[in-house]
């Protein structure tokens, strides 16, 4: 699903809002999440899941083409943990 499809679906569900107004709401939602994550905050959406940043330490890797050892610096990665409701919904639909 793309952002424009999401905006269209929200516009269909909510009466009285134009597509442009819905677009502003969705953009604000995503900007708020990005801002919180960049400040190191954890995002918790009940029934959906949690987003948080984890720090990966430095490590040695290998260039597969040359076999040369490469230093990989410290970096932050986004981690998503699905909520109980989402996890149960996904597992019940694959079992059918």
N, C-alpha and C positions, 0 to 999 in steps of 0.2 A: 504494500500500500504506500502510495506517495503522499506527500503533504497536501497536494491539491485535491486528491481523492478524499483525504480526511476532512479537509475544509468543506468539500461538497456534502459529505455525509452529515457533518454537524449542522450545516445550513439547512438541510432537509429536515432534521430532527427538531430544530428550534424555530418556532414561528416568530415572525416579526424582526428577524435579523437579516440584513443583506449579506451577500457573499463577502463583500469588503469588510463589514463589521466582524464577521466570523473569522476572516483571515487575520485581522488584528488580534483577536482573542487567542487564536491558535499560536500565532507568532509570539505573543506575550508569554504564553504558557511555556513554549520551548525556550525562549530567552531567559525566563526565570529559572528553569532547570539548568541551563548552561551556566548561568551566573552562580547559582548555588554550588554546582560541582566545581567550578573554577576557584571558589572560595574554600574548597575542601569539605563542604557540607554533604551530608547523606540525604538522599531523596527517598522518601517512603510514601508510596501510593497504595493505600490499603486495598486489598483484593487484586492488585496488579503485580506489584513487586517493589524492590529496593534497588537504587542505583548508588554506587559509591566508588570513590577512587581508591585504588590500591597502588602501592609503590613497589615496583620491581627493582631489586638491587642490581648492582653492576655484575656482569658475568663475562665469561669467555665464550665466544661462539666460533664457528668455523665457516669460512667461505666455501660453499659446496663446489664452486667452479675451480678454485685454486688449491683448496685444502689449507689455506693460510689461516692462522689464528687471528681473531678480531675481538677487540674489546667493545662490549656493548655497555653504554652508560646507563645510569639510573634513569628510569622513566616511570611515568604514571599511566596506569591502564584503567579503563572503566570496567567495573564489575556489575553485572545484573543478576539479582537473585529473584526468581519469580515468587509471587505470593501464593499462599495456600489455595485460594480460589482459582487462580489462573492455572496453577500446576494440576489441580484436580480436573479442571475442565479439559486441559490438553491431554491428560492421561486417559480420561474417559472417552474422548472422541477417537483416539487412536486404537482403543480396545474394541470399538464397535466394528 
